[in-house]
């Protein structure tokens, strides 16, 4: 089973690129973030032509998550249990092929010390509580998405420049580590130990060409699913296309 995650940076603006990539990569499941599209305008018919059913949890102009799947999504959940009415659309979970997939778009945080930064830290704390209350470590669980945090020094092109800044501050990394300590494994690092492996590059200053990036898009799995992990790769090709997302897809394959 091939499961991918990709921050598409607007599913409507990037629809040709998403369709092109689906046709080339043919994943069984694609989890998208930052769809920036209300559910009523989600291009589900375009994906249906490629053989995918879709579930969307959208929001106008900001945020938004969606799941495309070749088989029906079951037990679909939108949001976290303690979300208040009108909460941002950042979590979409579904069971697909016996795997509980939790697709998240973790808040960016804007800047260390900003109000949105503390919102991000609290949101991460709530995500850990969500896992505590809803899932068991003996389940086949997969958490994926744009985490907006680079966990380790090797996940950042220049750790000393980024240290203490948004996406790489210690409180963010500690909050993310607490989620991982629930019983999750970084599937990418099971298969790739080298540094300079990134999933996001700023649009400015030739960052992609110079490989000045961060690894902030992740696939984490519970131990039962980790035993079925065959490979995880970052597919940089779509980042080279015209009008790309600033993120690249991360693709994980699992044995049955």
C-alpha positions, 0 to 999 in steps of 0.5 A: 500500500502506497500512502503519500502526504503533500501540502499542495498550497491550494488544491484549486490553484495546484490542481493540474500539478496534483493530477499530473502527480497522481497519474505518475505516482499512482498512490493508493492514498494521498493526504493533502494539506493547505487545500484552501478550499471549502468542501462545496468547491473541492474538485472531487469529480476531477479525482474521481476520474482518476479512480479516487474517492475523496474526503475534504475538511475545507476552509475558505482561503486558509488551512484545509485537509483532504484525503484521496483514496482508491478504496472507500474511507471508513470512520471519517472524523473531521477535527479533534473531539475538543474543537470549538465550533468554527475551529480551523480545519486541520485534522481529517482521519479515516480508516483505509485498508485497516490503517487508521490515517490521521492527516494533519496540518499543524499550525505554522505559528508565525513567529516565536513569541507571537500569539499564533506561536502559543496557539501552535504549542497548545494545538500540539498538546491537544493533538497528543491528548487526541491520540491518548483518548482515541487510539491504542499503540497496538493499532495500525495508526499513521499520522502524516501531514505538514507538521511545520516542525523540523525535529532534528538538526539534520532536518534543517539546512543550517541549524545554527541559523534556524535555531530558536526560530519558528519551525525549529524552536526548542518548545516546538520540537519538545511538543512534537517529541511528546506526540511521538512518545505516544508510540510513533516512529518516524517512518522516513528515518527508518529508511533514510539516515542521511542529512540534507533531505528536505520536503519544503523550500522557500520560494525566495532566494533560489532556495530549492535550487540551492537545497536550502530546505527543511524536512517538515512533512512527515509520516509517523507510524505505530509499531505494528505498522512500522513492521510493515514499512517498506520505504519512504521517499521525498519526491522532489520532482513536482517541486521542479514543475511550473507553479509548484507548491513549496512542499514536495510529496512524501511517499510511504510504502507498506507491505500487506 
